[in-house]
Amino acid sequence: MVALPNMSDVRCYYTLINDNNKTKYRDRGDYIMSKMLTIDDLCEILQLRPNTIRNYLKEGKIRGSKFGREWRVKQEDLDKFIEDNSNTNK
């Protein structure tokens, strides 16, 4: 089991890491967090309407998490969705 950082340390400084074009942040405790994307981010990247993105999230086509009323998607999950739905893989 991975130990979670102490919430009092949340304000620690993060350093941007570019690992194979995947944006990650590393704090001074060496915890790695993926960038979380909003529905607006997904709309801009995928060129789709917000309701389409919400439907994909509800149907499980895009893996995401709901925090209160807002959806968030990890960059890795978006990359997997794009890879799974690209015409070059078929």
C-alpha positions as CSV (number, residue, x, y, z in Angstrom):
1,M,0.0,0.0,0.0
2,V,1.3,3.4,-0.9
3,A,1.4,6.0,1.9
4,L,-0.4,9.2,1.1
5,P,1.3,12.5,1.9
6,N,0.4,14.4,5.0
7,M,-2.2,17.0,4.1
8,S,-0.2,19.7,5.9
9,D,2.5,19.1,3.3
10,V,0.2,19.7,0.4
11,R,1.4,23.3,0.0
12,C,4.9,22.0,-0.8
13,Y,6.6,23.1,-4.0
14,Y,6.1,21.0,-7.2
15,T,8.6,20.6,-10.0
16,L,7.4,20.0,-13.6
17,I,8.7,16.7,-15.0
18,N,8.4,16.1,-18.8
19,D,8.5,12.3,-19.0
20,N,7.8,11.1,-22.6
21,N,5.6,14.1,-23.3
22,K,3.4,13.3,-20.2
23,T,3.2,16.1,-17.7
24,K,3.8,15.0,-14.2
25,Y,4.6,16.9,-11.0
26,R,7.1,15.8,-8.4
27,D,7.1,17.3,-4.9
28,R,10.0,17.3,-2.6
29,G,8.6,14.1,-1.0
30,D,8.9,12.3,-4.4
31,Y,5.2,11.7,-4.8
32,I,4.3,11.8,-8.4
33,M,0.9,13.2,-9.4
34,S,-0.6,13.1,-12.9
35,K,-2.1,16.2,-14.4
36,M,-5.9,16.2,-14.0
37,L,-7.9,17.6,-16.9
38,T,-11.3,19.2,-16.7
39,I,-14.2,18.8,-19.2
40,D,-13.2,22.1,-20.7
41,D,-9.7,20.8,-21.3
42,L,-11.1,17.6,-22.9
43,C,-13.4,19.6,-25.1
44,E,-10.5,21.7,-26.4
45,I,-8.2,18.6,-26.9
46,L,-10.8,16.3,-28.5
47,Q,-12.9,19.0,-30.3
48,L,-16.1,17.6,-28.8
49,R,-19.0,19.2,-26.9
50,P,-19.2,19.1,-23.1
51,N,-22.3,16.9,-23.2
52,T,-20.5,14.3,-25.4
53,I,-17.6,14.3,-23.0
54,R,-19.9,13.8,-20.0
55,N,-21.7,11.0,-21.8
56,Y,-18.4,9.3,-22.5
57,L,-17.4,9.6,-18.8
58,K,-20.8,8.2,-17.6
59,E,-20.6,5.3,-20.0
60,G,-17.0,4.5,-19.0
61,K,-15.6,5.2,-22.5
62,I,-13.2,7.7,-20.9
63,R,-12.0,6.8,-17.4
64,G,-12.5,9.7,-14.9
65,S,-13.3,10.7,-11.4
66,K,-16.0,12.9,-10.1
67,F,-15.2,15.4,-7.3
68,G,-18.4,16.9,-6.2
69,R,-20.1,18.0,-9.4
70,E,-16.9,18.2,-11.4
71,W,-15.3,15.5,-13.5
72,R,-11.5,15.1,-13.7
73,V,-9.5,12.9,-16.0
74,K,-5.9,11.8,-15.7
75,Q,-3.7,12.6,-18.7
76,E,-2.8,8.9,-18.9
77,D,-6.5,8.0,-19.2
78,L,-7.0,10.5,-22.0
79,D,-4.0,9.2,-23.8
80,K,-5.4,5.6,-23.5
81,F,-8.8,6.8,-24.8
82,I,-7.2,8.5,-27.8
83,E,-4.9,5.4,-28.5
84,D,-7.9,3.0,-28.2
85,N,-10.0,5.1,-30.6
86,S,-7.4,6.0,-33.2
87,N,-7.8,4.6,-36.7
88,T,-4.1,3.7,-37.0
89,N,-4.5,0.9,-34.4
90,K,-7.1,-0.9,-36.3
